[in-house]
């Protein structure tokens, strides 16, 4: 089944180039040219990936990303024309899974898209052991990629789920930020360890009653992060 991608940018030549390249790889591609149109399309359709420019008419990319996160955990990659780190960090704060800085190489864009789709696709090889992990009041369904705490479902983004999955499967093992960056984002990811910190903070805000005194995801100061349900 063909993967479906929404490409959002007000520069029509950029959209045309990305669309053509993704179509060559057998993907279905929808296009939007402003924030409001992108949000409406995300509400009306089911996408495997959204490429979202930061600077858009009507609603900027951050606003669109935040609004989409209220109803969907579809992987979102922000496109930013600035080299400024703040744009990248803001995108992650608003719920983006990744970012690509313009000008970009279309081969890099496609490689990043395919890598994220591989990690987030539910069509994984069958596993012998149960895909459901239960620890105390947490239930993590690794096949459907759903999290329940006290039987209440918590909506996580793809990256947040992957971070929690790694930590919960290896309880009490401390992972450095560098290790988590390589495991979740890949060896060739150009970002830095602040990306991990942003995602852990967002994860805690969703799953912890008091994020400053975590019950599940803990910090080993000077080392990294680990899971232990106290």
C-alpha positions in Angstrom: 0.0 0.0 0.0 1.5 3.4 -1.1 2.6 5.7 1.6 0.7 9.1 1.7 2.6 12.3 2.3 1.4 15.9 2.7 3.8 18.5 1.5 3.2 22.1 2.9 5.2 25.1 1.6 4.2 28.4 0.1 7.0 28.2 -2.4 5.3 26.3 -5.2 8.6 25.3 -6.9 9.8 23.6 -3.8 6.5 21.7 -3.4 6.6 20.7 -7.1 10.1 19.4 -6.7 9.4 17.4 -3.6 6.1 16.1 -5.0 7.8 14.9 -8.2 10.6 13.1 -6.4 8.2 11.3 -4.0 5.9 10.3 -6.8 8.9 8.7 -8.5 9.3 6.5 -5.3 5.7 5.4 -5.6 4.2 7.6 -2.8 0.9 9.4 -2.9 1.4 13.2 -2.4 -1.0 15.9 -1.4 0.1 19.6 -1.4 -0.9 22.6 0.6 0.4 26.2 0.3 -0.7 27.9 3.6 -1.2 26.9 7.2 -5.0 26.8 7.2 -5.2 24.6 4.1 -2.6 22.2 5.6 -4.5 21.9 8.9 -7.8 21.2 7.1 -6.2 18.6 4.9 -4.6 16.9 7.9 -8.0 16.7 9.6 -9.7 15.3 6.5 -7.1 12.8 5.4 -4.9 10.1 6.9 -1.2 10.7 6.2 1.9 8.6 6.8 4.1 11.8 6.9 3.7 15.6 6.8 6.5 17.8 5.5 5.7 21.2 7.0 7.4 24.5 6.3 7.9 26.9 9.2 7.1 30.2 7.4 3.6 29.9 6.0 0.7 32.4 5.3 -2.4 32.4 7.6 -0.9 30.1 10.2 2.8 29.4 10.6 4.2 25.9 10.7 4.5 25.9 14.5 0.8 26.7 15.0 -0.1 24.0 12.4 2.1 21.4 14.1 0.6 22.2 17.5 -2.9 22.0 16.2 -2.3 18.7 14.4 -0.9 17.2 17.6 -4.3 17.8 19.3 -5.8 15.0 17.1 -3.0 13.1 15.4 0.5 11.6 16.1 1.4 11.5 12.4 5.2 12.0 11.9 5.9 15.7 11.1 9.1 16.9 9.7 9.6 20.7 9.8 11.2 22.5 6.9 13.1 25.6 8.0 15.0 28.2 5.9 17.0 29.4 8.9 20.1 27.8 10.3 19.1 29.1 13.7 18.9 26.4 16.3 15.9 28.1 17.9 13.7 27.2 15.0 14.7 23.6 15.3 14.1 23.5 19.0 10.8 25.3 18.7 9.7 22.8 16.1 10.4 19.9 18.5 8.7 21.7 21.3 5.5 22.0 19.3 5.5 18.3 18.5 7.6 17.8 15.4 9.5 14.6 15.0 12.3 16.0 13.0 13.5 19.0 11.0 15.4 19.7 7.8 17.1 23.0 7.1 16.8 24.7 3.7 18.4 24.6 1.2 18.3 20.8 1.3 19.2 17.9 -1.0 16.1 16.0 -2.1 17.9 12.7 -1.6 18.5 13.7 2.1 14.7 14.5 2.4 13.7 11.2 0.9 16.2 9.3 3.1 14.9 11.0 6.2 11.3 10.3 5.3 11.9 6.6 4.6 13.9 6.2 7.9 11.0 7.7 9.9 8.4 5.7 8.1 10.4 2.4 8.8 10.5 3.2 12.5 6.9 4.3 12.8 5.2 1.7 10.5 2.9 -0.8 12.2 3.8 -3.3 9.5 6.6 -4.9 11.4 7.9 -8.4 11.3 5.9 -10.7 13.7 7.5 -11.2 17.1 7.5 -14.3 19.1 7.0 -12.5 22.4 3.9 -10.4 23.2 4.0 -6.9 21.9 2.3 -5.6 25.0 4.5 -4.5 27.9 2.8 -4.0 31.3 4.7 -2.5 34.2 2.6 -1.4 37.2 0.0 1.1 36.0 1.6 1.4 32.5 0.6 -0.7 29.5 2.6 -0.2 26.3 1.3 -1.8 23.1 4.3 -1.9 20.8 2.4 -3.1 17.7 -0.4 -0.5 17.8 2.0 2.0 19.3 -0.4 3.0 22.1 0.2 3.9 25.7 -2.2 3.5 28.6 -1.7 4.7 32.1 -4.3 3.4 34.6 -6.3 2.4 31.5 -6.4 5.9 30.2 -4.8 6.3 26.7 -2.0 8.9 26.4 -1.3 10.2 22.9 2.4 10.2 22.1 4.3 11.3 19.0 6.4 8.7 17.1 9.6 9.9 18.7 8.1 10.1 22.2 6.8 6.5 21.9 10.2 5.2 20.6 12.0 6.8 23.6 9.6 5.4 26.1 9.7 2.0 24.4 13.5 1.8 24.6 13.6 2.9 28.2 10.8 0.7 29.4 12.1 -2.4 27.6 15.4 -1.9 29.4 14.3 -0.9 32.9 17.0 0.6 35.1 19.5 0.8 32.2 20.8 4.3 31.9 21.1 5.6 28.4 23.2 8.6 27.6 21.7 11.3 25.5 24.1 10.5 22.7 23.1 6.8 22.7 19.4 7.7 22.6 20.0 10.2 19.7 21.7 7.4 17.7 19.1 4.7 18.5 16.0 6.8 17.9 17.1 9.4 15.3 19.8 7.3 13.6 23.5 7.4 13.2 23.4 10.1 10.5 21.1 12.5 12.3 22.6 16.0 12.1 20.9 17.3 15.3 22.4 17.4 18.8 21.6 16.0 22.2 19.3 18.9 23.1 16.8 17.1 20.8 16.7 14.3 23.3 16.2 16.6 26.2 13.3 18.4 24.5 11.5 15.1 23.7 12.1 13.7 27.2 10.6 16.9 28.7 7.6 16.6 26.4 7.2 12.9 27.3 7.3 13.7 31.0 4.7 16.4 30.6 2.3 13.8 29.1 2.9 10.8 31.4 4.0 12.3 34.7 1.6 13.7 37.3 4.5 15.9 38.4 7.2 16.2 35.6 9.7 17.8 38.1 9.4 14.7 40.3 9.1 11.9 37.7 7.6 8.5 38.6 8.6 6.7 35.3 11.4 8.4 33.3 14.3 9.5 35.5 17.5 11.4 35.1 20.9 10.1 36.1 22.7 13.4 36.5 25.7 13.7 34.3 24.9 10.4 32.6 21.5 10.2 30.9 18.0 8.8 31.3 16.4 5.6 32.6 13.0 4.0 33.3 12.0 2.8 36.7 8.5 2.9 38.1 8.7 4.1 41.7 
